[in-house]
Amino acid sequence: MKFQAEIDIMPLKALLDPQGKAVSGSMKNLGLPEITNVRIGKHISLEIEADTKELATAKVDEACKKLLANQIMESYKFELVVLG
Amino acid sequence: MKFQAEIDIMPLKALLDPQGKAVSGSMKNLGLPEITNVRIGKHISLEIEADTKELATAKVDEACKKLLANQIMESYKFELVVLG
């Protein structure tokens, strides 16, 4: 079966996010002061071929740990949907 | 009311995504050849104060168009949830 994974990788809450802070500041200048607490991370979509959803979950988790996320600075979460 | 917006900004499907291509290649070297079609974009979370969900949606849409997404190269979508 083929699955599509949608992964969000965000800077840990305990860490400063300078890019997000800069964007929060820009919102004021753009006339959108209602917007605060901007945090910016990565969104990754990928396709994975696996026999079961459990196997696909394990593989995506391995990919996140080994390559996609830096667990010292980032947290990740993902969702899998069956394709086709 | 306070809302939390979760925004995904992805490179348009018609465009090459060199970062995603590079990661797809790395998956093979990592022993995860099942993973293909990696595309990498941004995930942005922010908080917004607005009277109604419709107003919040309009403001977040304006923020995406004006600052967060480059509509020539990227598409965006977002979800709003009520906070607290």
N, CA and C atoms of all chains as a GROMACS GRO file, in nm:
protein
  504
    1MET      N    1   0.084  -0.119   0.000
    1MET     CA    2   0.000   0.000   0.000
    1MET      C    3   0.087   0.124   0.000
    2LYS      N    4   0.033   0.226  -0.058
    2LYS     CA    5   0.107   0.352  -0.062
    2LYS      C    6   0.042   0.452   0.033
    3PHE      N    7   0.125   0.517   0.111
    3PHE     CA    8   0.075   0.616   0.206
    3PHE      C    9   0.138   0.752   0.176
    4GLN      N   10   0.065   0.855   0.214
    4GLN     CA   11   0.120   0.990   0.208
    4GLN      C   12   0.139   1.036   0.353
    5ALA      N   13   0.259   1.082   0.383
    5ALA     CA   14   0.285   1.134   0.518
    5ALA      C   15   0.296   1.286   0.512
    6GLU      N   16   0.231   1.351   0.608
    6GLU     CA   17   0.241   1.496   0.622
    6GLU      C   18   0.309   1.523   0.756
    7ILE      N   19   0.430   1.576   0.750
    7ILE     CA   20   0.513   1.590   0.870
    7ILE      C   21   0.530   1.738   0.903
    8ASP      N   22   0.508   1.774   1.029
    8ASP     CA   23   0.538   1.910   1.077
    8ASP      C   24   0.658   1.903   1.168
    9ILE      N   25   0.758   1.986   1.141
    9ILE     CA   26   0.877   1.993   1.225
    9ILE      C   27   0.890   2.134   1.277
   10MET      N   28   0.879   2.150   1.409
   10MET     CA   29   0.876   2.284   1.467
   10MET      C   30   0.989   2.302   1.568
   11PRO      N   31   1.038   2.425   1.583
   11PRO     CA   32   1.137   2.449   1.688
   11PRO      C   33   1.073   2.421   1.824
   12LEU      N   34   1.148   2.362   1.916
   12LEU     CA   35   1.095   2.332   2.050
   12LEU      C   36   1.045   2.459   2.117
   13LYS      N   37   0.937   2.445   2.194
   13LYS     CA   38   0.875   2.561   2.260
   13LYS      C   39   0.974   2.634   2.350
   14ALA      N   40   1.067   2.558   2.411
   14ALA     CA   41   1.160   2.619   2.506
   14ALA      C   42   1.265   2.705   2.437
   15LEU      N   43   1.277   2.691   2.304
   15LEU     CA   44   1.383   2.762   2.233
   15LEU      C   45   1.329   2.889   2.167
   16LEU      N   46   1.415   2.987   2.157
   16LEU     CA   47   1.382   3.106   2.080
   16LEU      C   48   1.368   3.069   1.934
   17ASP      N   49   1.280   3.139   1.865
   17ASP     CA   50   1.263   3.119   1.721
   17ASP      C   51   1.281   3.256   1.655
   18PRO      N   52   1.405   3.292   1.623
   18PRO     CA   53   1.432   3.429   1.576
   18PRO      C   54   1.356   3.464   1.448
   19GLN      N   55   1.339   3.365   1.359
   19GLN     CA   56   1.266   3.391   1.235
   19GLN      C   57   1.119   3.422   1.266
   20GLY      N   58   1.061   3.347   1.358
   20GLY     CA   59   0.924   3.373   1.400
   20GLY      C   60   0.909   3.509   1.467
   21LYS      N   61   1.006   3.542   1.553
   21LYS     CA   62   1.004   3.672   1.620
   21LYS      C   63   1.006   3.785   1.518
   22ALA      N   64   1.090   3.771   1.417
   22ALA     CA   65   1.100   3.875   1.314
   22ALA      C   66   0.968   3.891   1.240
   23VAL      N   67   0.905   3.778   1.210
   23VAL     CA   68   0.776   3.784   1.139
   23VAL      C   69   0.668   3.845   1.228
   24SER      N   70   0.669   3.809   1.359
   24SER     CA   71   0.573   3.870   1.453
   24SER      C   72   0.586   4.022   1.448
   25GLY      N   73   0.711   4.071   1.447
   25GLY     CA   74   0.734   4.216   1.441
   25GLY      C   75   0.682   4.275   1.311
   26SER      N   76   0.705   4.205   1.201
   26SER     CA   77   0.661   4.255   1.071
   26SER      C   78   0.509   4.265   1.063
   27MET      N   79   0.438   4.177   1.134
   27MET     CA   80   0.292   4.179   1.130
   27MET      C   81   0.240   4.316   1.176
   28LYS      N   82   0.304   4.370   1.279
   28LYS     CA   83   0.262   4.503   1.326
   28LYS      C   84   0.277   4.606   1.215
   29ASN      N   85   0.391   4.602   1.149
   29ASN     CA   86   0.416   4.700   1.043
   29ASN      C   87   0.322   4.683   0.923
   30LEU      N   88   0.271   4.562   0.907
   30LEU     CA   89   0.180   4.534   0.796
   30LEU      C   90   0.036   4.569   0.831
   31GLY      N   91   0.013   4.620   0.952
   31GLY     CA   92  -0.125   4.649   0.991
   31GLY      C   93  -0.199   4.528   1.043
   32LEU      N   94  -0.126   4.428   1.090
   32LEU     CA   95  -0.191   4.309   1.146
   32LEU      C   96  -0.141   4.283   1.288
   33PRO      N   97  -0.164   4.379   1.379
   33PRO     CA   98  -0.111   4.362   1.515
   33PRO      C   99  -0.183   4.253   1.594
   34GLU      N  100  -0.297   4.202   1.538
   34GLU     CA  101  -0.370   4.094   1.607
   34GLU      C  102  -0.291   3.964   1.606
   35ILE      N  103  -0.193   3.956   1.515
   35ILE     CA  104  -0.120   3.829   1.499
   35ILE      C  105   0.004   3.830   1.588
   36THR      N  106   0.014   3.730   1.673
   36THR     CA  107   0.128   3.721   1.765
   36THR      C  108   0.178   3.577   1.770
   37ASN      N  109   0.290   3.562   1.843
   37ASN     CA  110   0.344   3.427   1.870
   37ASN      C  111   0.363   3.345   1.743
   38VAL      N  112   0.424   3.406   1.643
   38VAL     CA  113   0.450   3.333   1.520
   38VAL      C  114   0.569   3.239   1.543
   39ARG      N  115   0.552   3.115   1.504
   39ARG     CA  116   0.664   3.020   1.508
   39ARG      C  117   0.675   2.953   1.371
   40ILE      N  118   0.797   2.941   1.324
   40ILE     CA  119   0.817   2.893   1.188
   40ILE      C  120   0.900   2.765   1.188
   41GLY      N  121   0.844   2.663   1.124
   41GLY     CA  122   0.915   2.537   1.113
   41GLY      C  123   0.904   2.485   0.971
   42LYS      N  124   0.918   2.355   0.956
   42LYS     CA  125   0.914   2.294   0.823
   42LYS      C  126   0.792   2.204   0.809
   43HIS      N  127   0.743   2.198   0.687
   43HIS     CA  128   0.640   2.100   0.656
   43HIS      C  129   0.694   2.011   0.545
   44ILE      N  130   0.689   1.881   0.566
   44ILE     CA  131   0.742   1.787   0.468
   44ILE      C  132   0.632   1.689   0.430
   45SER      N  133   0.611   1.673   0.299
   45SER     CA  134   0.519   1.568   0.255
   45SER      C  135   0.601   1.464   0.180
   46LEU      N  136   0.566   1.340   0.196
   46LEU     CA  137   0.638   1.234   0.125
   46LEU      C  138   0.545   1.115   0.104
   47GLU      N  139   0.584   1.030   0.011
   47GLU     CA  140   0.508   0.908  -0.014
   47GLU      C  141   0.590   0.790   0.032
   48ILE      N  142   0.521   0.690   0.085
   48ILE     CA  143   0.592   0.572   0.135
   48ILE      C  144   0.513   0.447   0.100
   49GLU      N  145   0.588   0.347   0.057
   49GLU     CA  146   0.530   0.217   0.019
   49GLU      C  147   0.553   0.123   0.137
   50ALA      N  148   0.445   0.068   0.193
   50ALA     CA  149   0.460  -0.026   0.304
   50ALA      C  150   0.339  -0.117   0.309
   51ASP      N  151   0.356  -0.235   0.372
   51ASP     CA  152   0.247  -0.333   0.376
   51ASP      C  153   0.133  -0.288   0.468
   52THR      N  154   0.167  -0.229   0.581
   52THR     CA  155   0.063  -0.187   0.676
   52THR      C  156   0.092  -0.043   0.722
   53LYS      N  157  -0.010   0.017   0.781
   53LYS     CA  158   0.006   0.152   0.832
   53LYS      C  159   0.109   0.156   0.945
   54GLU      N  160   0.114   0.048   1.026
   54GLU     CA  161   0.210   0.043   1.136
   54GLU      C  162   0.353   0.046   1.082
   55LEU      N  163   0.378  -0.033   0.977
   55LEU     CA  164   0.511  -0.035   0.917
   55LEU      C  165   0.546   0.101   0.859
   56ALA      N  166   0.449   0.164   0.792
   56ALA     CA  167   0.474   0.296   0.733
   56ALA      C  168   0.505   0.396   0.844
   57THR      N  169   0.430   0.390   0.954
   57THR     CA  170   0.454   0.480   1.066
   57THR      C  171   0.596   0.464   1.120
   58ALA      N  172   0.638   0.337   1.134
   58ALA     CA  173   0.773   0.311   1.185
   58ALA      C  174   0.880   0.367   1.092
   59LYS      N  175   0.859   0.351   0.961
   59LYS     CA  176   0.957   0.399   0.863
   59LYS      C  177   0.965   0.552   0.863
   60VAL      N  178   0.848   0.617   0.869
   60VAL     CA  179   0.848   0.763   0.868
   60VAL      C  180   0.914   0.816   0.996
   61ASP      N  181   0.885   0.749   1.107
   61ASP     CA  182   0.947   0.788   1.233
   61ASP      C  183   1.099   0.776   1.224
   62GLU      N  184   1.144   0.666   1.162
   62GLU     CA  185   1.289   0.648   1.145
   62GLU      C  186   1.347   0.759   1.058
   63ALA      N  187   1.277   0.793   0.949
   63ALA     CA  188   1.326   0.900   0.860
   63ALA      C  189   1.335   1.033   0.934
   64CYS      N  190   1.235   1.062   1.018
   64CYS     CA  191   1.236   1.187   1.094
   64CYS      C  192   1.356   1.189   1.188
   65LYS      N  193   1.376   1.078   1.259
   65LYS     CA  194   1.484   1.073   1.358
   65LYS      C  195   1.621   1.080   1.292
   66LYS      N  196   1.636   1.008   1.179
   66LYS     CA  197   1.769   0.998   1.117
   66LYS      C  198   1.805   1.119   1.034
   67LEU      N  199   1.704   1.181   0.971
   67LEU     CA  200   1.740   1.281   0.871
   67LEU      C  201   1.660   1.410   0.880
   68LEU      N  202   1.528   1.399   0.898
   68LEU     CA  203   1.446   1.518   0.875
   68LEU      C  204   1.447   1.616   0.991
   69ALA      N  205   1.440   1.564   1.114
   69ALA     CA  206   1.432   1.654   1.230
   69ALA      C  207   1.561   1.647   1.312
   70ASN      N  208   1.597   1.759   1.369
   70ASN     CA  209   1.707   1.764   1.464
   70ASN      C  210   1.644   1.767   1.602
   71GLN      N  211   1.644   1.652   1.669
   71GLN     CA  212   1.564   1.640   1.792
   71GLN      C  213   1.618   1.723   1.908
   72ILE      N  214   1.736   1.774   1.895
   72ILE     CA  215   1.788   1.863   2.000
   72ILE      C  216   1.715   1.997   1.996
   73MET      N  217   1.678   2.040   1.876
   73MET     CA  218   1.617   2.172   1.861
   73MET      C  219   1.473   2.166   1.811
   74GLU      N  220   1.430   2.051   1.761
   74GLU     CA  221   1.299   2.047   1.695
   74GLU      C  222   1.216   1.930   1.744
   75SER      N  223   1.084   1.947   1.739
   75SER     CA  224   0.993   1.835   1.762
   75SER      C  225   0.921   1.808   1.630
   76TYR      N  226   0.874   1.685   1.615
   76TYR     CA  227   0.803   1.654   1.492
   76TYR      C  228   0.677   1.576   1.523
   77LYS      N  229   0.580   1.588   1.433
   77LYS     CA  230   0.462   1.503   1.440
   77LYS      C  231   0.418   1.478   1.296
   78PHE      N  232   0.348   1.368   1.274
   78PHE     CA  233   0.306   1.343   1.136
   78PHE      C  234   0.176   1.265   1.133
   79GLU      N  235   0.113   1.272   1.016
   79GLU     CA  236  -0.008   1.196   0.990
   79GLU      C  237   0.009   1.120   0.860
   80LEU      N  238  -0.051   1.002   0.857
   80LEU     CA  239  -0.043   0.919   0.737
   80LEU      C  240  -0.182   0.902   0.680
   81VAL      N  241  -0.194   0.914   0.548
   81VAL     CA  242  -0.320   0.879   0.483
   81VAL      C  243  -0.292   0.780   0.371
   82VAL      N  244  -0.385   0.689   0.348
   82VAL     CA  245  -0.370   0.592   0.241
   82VAL      C  246  -0.388   0.663   0.108
   83LEU      N  247  -0.300   0.634   0.014
   83LEU     CA  248  -0.309   0.696  -0.119
   83LEU      C  249  -0.377   0.601  -0.216
   84GLY      N  250  -0.457   0.654  -0.301
   84GLY     CA  251  -0.517   0.576  -0.410
   84GLY      C  252  -0.610   0.467  -0.363
   85MET      N  253  -1.202   3.671   2.079
   85MET     CA  254  -1.161   3.532   2.086
   85MET      C  255  -1.020   3.517   2.029
   86LYS      N  256  -0.952   3.420   2.083
   86LYS     CA  257  -0.817   3.395   2.035
   86LYS      C  258  -0.817   3.264   1.956
   87PHE      N  259  -0.752   3.269   1.842
   87PHE     CA  260  -0.744   3.151   1.757
   87PHE      C  261  -0.598   3.114   1.735
   88GLN      N  262  -0.578   2.986   1.710
   88GLN     CA  263  -0.445   2.940   1.668
   88GLN      C  264  -0.456   2.898   1.523
   89ALA      N  265  -0.366   2.951   1.440
   89ALA     CA  266  -0.366   2.911   1.299
   89ALA      C  267  -0.246   2.822   1.273
   90GLU      N  268  -0.271   2.716   1.198
   90GLU     CA  269  -0.163   2.626   1.155
   90GLU      C  270  -0.158   2.633   1.003
   91ILE      N  271  -0.049   2.690   0.952
   91ILE     CA  272  -0.039   2.719   0.810
   91ILE      C  273   0.067   2.630   0.745
   92ASP      N  274   0.032   2.568   0.634
   92ASP     CA  275   0.131   2.492   0.554
   92ASP      C  276   0.157   2.568   0.426
   93ILE      N  277   0.284   2.593   0.398
   93ILE     CA  278   0.321   2.662   0.274
   93ILE      C  279   0.414   2.569   0.196
   94MET      N  280   0.367   2.527   0.078
   94MET     CA  281   0.444   2.427   0.002
   94MET      C  282   0.480   2.481  -0.136
   95PRO      N  283   0.593   2.434  -0.190
   95PRO     CA  284   0.624   2.472  -0.328
   95PRO      C  285   0.516   2.418  -0.422
   96LEU      N  286   0.480   2.494  -0.522
   96LEU     CA  287   0.377   2.450  -0.616
   96LEU      C  288   0.417   2.318  -0.681
   97LYS      N  289   0.317   2.234  -0.708
   97LYS     CA  290   0.344   2.100  -0.765
   97LYS      C  291   0.417   2.110  -0.898
   98ALA      N  292   0.390   2.216  -0.974
   98ALA     CA  293   0.448   2.228  -1.107
   98ALA      C  294   0.597   2.263  -1.101
   99LEU      N  295   0.644   2.306  -0.984
   99LEU     CA  296   0.783   2.351  -0.973
   99LEU      C  297   0.872   2.241  -0.916
  100LEU      N  298   0.997   2.243  -0.959
  100LEU     CA  299   1.097   2.156  -0.899
  100LEU      C  300   1.116   2.196  -0.753
  101ASP      N  301   1.145   2.099  -0.669
  101ASP     CA  302   1.176   2.126  -0.529
  101ASP      C  303   1.313   2.063  -0.502
  102PRO      N  304   1.421   2.137  -0.526
  102PRO     CA  305   1.554   2.075  -0.520
  102PRO      C  306   1.588   2.020  -0.381
  103GLN      N  307   1.539   2.090  -0.276
  103GLN     CA  308   1.566   2.042  -0.141
  103GLN      C  309   1.497   1.906  -0.120
  104GLY      N  310   1.372   1.896  -0.166
  104GLY     CA  311   1.299   1.771  -0.155
  104GLY      C  312   1.366   1.659  -0.236
  105LYS      N  313   1.411   1.692  -0.357
  105LYS     CA  314   1.480   1.594  -0.441
  105LYS      C  315   1.605   1.540  -0.370
  106ALA      N  316   1.679   1.631  -0.308
  106ALA     CA  317   1.801   1.590  -0.238
  106ALA      C  318   1.768   1.496  -0.123
  107VAL      N  319   1.661   1.528  -0.051
  107VAL     CA  320   1.623   1.443   0.062
  107VAL      C  321   1.572   1.308   0.011
  108SER      N  322   1.496   1.307  -0.100
  108SER     CA  323   1.453   1.179  -0.159
  108SER      C  324   1.574   1.091  -0.189
  109GLY      N  325   1.679   1.152  -0.244
  109GLY     CA  326   1.800   1.076  -0.274
  109GLY      C  327   1.866   1.023  -0.148
  110SER      N  328   1.870   1.106  -0.043
  110SER     CA  329   1.932   1.063   0.082
  110SER      C  330   1.859   0.947   0.146
  111MET      N  331   1.726   0.939   0.125
  111MET     CA  332   1.649   0.830   0.184
  111MET      C  333   1.703   0.695   0.138
  112LYS      N  334   1.738   0.686   0.009
  112LYS     CA  335   1.794   0.560  -0.042
  112LYS      C  336   1.922   0.525   0.033
  113ASN      N  337   2.009   0.623   0.050
  113ASN     CA  338   2.136   0.597   0.118
  113ASN      C  339   2.118   0.562   0.264
  114LEU      N  340   2.006   0.606   0.322
  114LEU     CA  341   1.978   0.577   0.463
  114LEU      C  342   1.910   0.442   0.481
  115GLY      N  343   1.889   0.370   0.371
  115GLY     CA  344   1.819   0.243   0.382
  115GLY      C  345   1.668   0.258   0.388
  116LEU      N  346   1.616   0.368   0.334
  116LEU     CA  347   1.470   0.387   0.331
  116LEU      C  348   1.423   0.414   0.188
  117PRO      N  349   1.449   0.316   0.098
  117PRO     CA  350   1.412   0.342  -0.044
  117PRO      C  351   1.261   0.346  -0.065
  118GLU      N  352   1.182   0.305   0.038
  118GLU     CA  353   1.035   0.309   0.024
  118GLU      C  354   0.984   0.451   0.019
  119ILE      N  355   1.067   0.546   0.064
  119ILE     CA  356   1.021   0.685   0.074
  119ILE      C  357   1.055   0.761  -0.054
  120THR      N  358   0.953   0.817  -0.117
  120THR     CA  359   0.974   0.888  -0.242
  120THR      C  360   0.895   1.019  -0.242
  121ASN      N  361   0.915   1.097  -0.346
  121ASN     CA  362   0.836   1.220  -0.366
  121ASN      C  363   0.836   1.312  -0.244
  122VAL      N  364   0.954   1.335  -0.188
  122VAL     CA  365   0.962   1.425  -0.074
  122VAL      C  366   0.951   1.569  -0.122
  123ARG      N  367   0.864   1.645  -0.060
  123ARG     CA  368   0.855   1.788  -0.089
  123ARG      C  369   0.864   1.864   0.043
  124ILE      N  370   0.940   1.972   0.042
  124ILE     CA  371   0.968   2.043   0.166
  124ILE      C  372   0.920   2.186   0.157
  125GLY      N  373   0.839   2.222   0.255
  125GLY     CA  374   0.789   2.359   0.262
  125GLY      C  375   0.799   2.411   0.403
  126LYS      N  376   0.715   2.507   0.435
  126LYS     CA  377   0.720   2.568   0.568
  126LYS      C  378   0.593   2.537   0.644
  127HIS      N  379   0.607   2.527   0.775
  127HIS     CA  380   0.490   2.521   0.861
  127HIS      C  381   0.496   2.639   0.957
  128ILE      N  382   0.390   2.716   0.963
  128ILE     CA  383   0.388   2.834   1.049
  128ILE      C  384   0.270   2.824   1.144
  129SER      N  385   0.296   2.843   1.272
  129SER     CA  386   0.185   2.851   1.367
  129SER      C  387   0.184   2.993   1.423
  130LEU      N  388   0.065   3.046   1.445
  130LEU     CA  389   0.054   3.180   1.501
  130LEU      C  390  -0.076   3.193   1.577
  131GLU      N  391  -0.081   3.294   1.662
  131GLU     CA  392  -0.204   3.322   1.736
  131GLU      C  393  -0.264   3.451   1.684
  132ILE      N  394  -0.396   3.455   1.681
  132ILE     CA  395  -0.463   3.573   1.629
  132ILE      C  396  -0.587   3.603   1.713
  133GLU      N  397  -0.601   3.731   1.744
  133GLU     CA  398  -0.715   3.779   1.823
  133GLU      C  399  -0.817   3.835   1.725
  134ALA      N  400  -0.940   3.782   1.728
  134ALA     CA  401  -1.044   3.834   1.638
  134ALA      C  402  -1.179   3.802   1.697
  135ASP      N  403  -1.281   3.876   1.653
  135ASP     CA  404  -1.414   3.859   1.711
  135ASP      C  405  -1.481   3.730   1.664
  136THR      N  406  -1.461   3.697   1.537
  136THR     CA  407  -1.524   3.576   1.484
  136THR      C  408  -1.422   3.495   1.406
  137LYS      N  409  -1.457   3.371   1.379
  137LYS     CA  410  -1.368   3.285   1.303
  137LYS      C  411  -1.352   3.337   1.160
  138GLU      N  412  -1.460   3.397   1.106
  138GLU     CA  413  -1.454   3.451   0.970
  138GLU      C  414  -1.351   3.564   0.962
  139LEU      N  415  -1.355   3.654   1.062
  139LEU     CA  416  -1.259   3.764   1.064
  139LEU      C  417  -1.117   3.711   1.078
  140ALA      N  418  -1.099   3.613   1.165
  140ALA     CA  419  -0.966   3.555   1.184
  140ALA      C  420  -0.916   3.493   1.054
  141THR      N  421  -1.006   3.422   0.985
  141THR     CA  422  -0.970   3.360   0.857
  141THR      C  423  -0.924   3.466   0.757
  142ALA      N  424  -0.998   3.577   0.750
  142ALA     CA  425  -0.963   3.683   0.656
  142ALA      C  426  -0.826   3.743   0.690
  143LYS      N  427  -0.799   3.762   0.818
  143LYS     CA  428  -0.671   3.821   0.860
  143LYS      C  429  -0.554   3.728   0.829
  144VAL      N  430  -0.573   3.599   0.858
  144VAL     CA  431  -0.464   3.504   0.832
  144VAL      C  432  -0.440   3.494   0.681
  145ASP      N  433  -0.548   3.497   0.604
  145ASP     CA  434  -0.534   3.494   0.459
  145ASP      C  435  -0.455   3.615   0.410
  146GLU      N  436  -0.486   3.733   0.468
  146GLU     CA  437  -0.412   3.855   0.432
  146GLU      C  438  -0.264   3.841   0.469
  147ALA      N  439  -0.236   3.787   0.588
  147ALA     CA  440  -0.097   3.770   0.630
  147ALA      C  441  -0.021   3.676   0.536
  148CYS      N  442  -0.089   3.569   0.494
  148CYS     CA  443  -0.025   3.474   0.401
  148CYS      C  444   0.007   3.543   0.269
  149LYS      N  445  -0.091   3.617   0.216
  149LYS     CA  446  -0.073   3.681   0.086
  149LYS      C  447   0.034   3.789   0.092
  150LYS      N  448   0.034   3.869   0.202
  150LYS     CA  449   0.123   3.985   0.208
  150LYS      C  450   0.266   3.949   0.248
  151LEU      N  451   0.280   3.846   0.332
  151LEU     CA  452   0.412   3.826   0.391
  151LEU      C  453   0.458   3.681   0.389
  152LEU      N  454   0.370   3.588   0.425
  152LEU     CA  455   0.420   3.455   0.458
  152LEU      C  456   0.449   3.369   0.334
  153ALA      N  457   0.360   3.376   0.235
  153ALA     CA  458   0.376   3.291   0.117
  153ALA      C  459   0.411   3.375  -0.005
  154ASN      N  460   0.490   3.317  -0.092
  154ASN     CA  461   0.520   3.378  -0.221
  154ASN      C  462   0.434   3.304  -0.322
  155GLN      N  463   0.323   3.367  -0.362
  155GLN     CA  464   0.224   3.293  -0.441
  155GLN      C  465   0.269   3.257  -0.582
  156ILE      N  466   0.380   3.315  -0.624
  156ILE     CA  467   0.433   3.275  -0.755
  156ILE      C  468   0.492   3.134  -0.747
  157MET      N  469   0.550   3.103  -0.632
  157MET     CA  470   0.618   2.975  -0.619
  157MET      C  471   0.556   2.880  -0.516
  158GLU      N  472   0.465   2.933  -0.436
  158GLU     CA  473   0.416   2.852  -0.325
  158GLU      C  474   0.263   2.856  -0.316
  159SER      N  475   0.207   2.750  -0.264
  159SER     CA  476   0.064   2.751  -0.228
  159SER      C  477   0.055   2.739  -0.077
  160TYR      N  478  -0.055   2.788  -0.022
  160TYR     CA  479  -0.070   2.778   0.123
  160TYR      C  480  -0.210   2.728   0.158
  161LYS      N  481  -0.220   2.666   0.274
  161LYS     CA  482  -0.351   2.635   0.329
  161LYS      C  483  -0.338   2.642   0.480
  162PHE      N  484  -0.448   2.667   0.547
  162PHE     CA  485  -0.438   2.678   0.692
  162PHE      C  486  -0.566   2.633   0.760
  163GLU      N  487  -0.552   2.602   0.889
  163GLU     CA  488  -0.665   2.567   0.973
  163GLU      C  489  -0.661   2.653   1.098
  164LEU      N  490  -0.780   2.688   1.146
  164LEU     CA  491  -0.791   2.770   1.268
  164LEU      C  492  -0.858   2.687   1.376
  165VAL      N  493  -0.804   2.694   1.496
  165VAL     CA  494  -0.875   2.636   1.610
  165VAL      C  495  -0.889   2.742   1.719
  166VAL      N  496  -0.999   2.737   1.792
  166VAL     CA  497  -1.020   2.832   1.901
  166VAL      C  498  -0.926   2.796   2.015
  167LEU      N  499  -0.862   2.896   2.073
  167LEU     CA  500  -0.770   2.875   2.184
  167LEU      C  501  -0.841   2.902   2.316
  168GLY      N  502  -0.815   2.819   2.410
  168GLY     CA  503  -0.865   2.836   2.548
  168GLY      C  504  -1.010   2.872   2.551
   0.00000   0.00000   0.00000
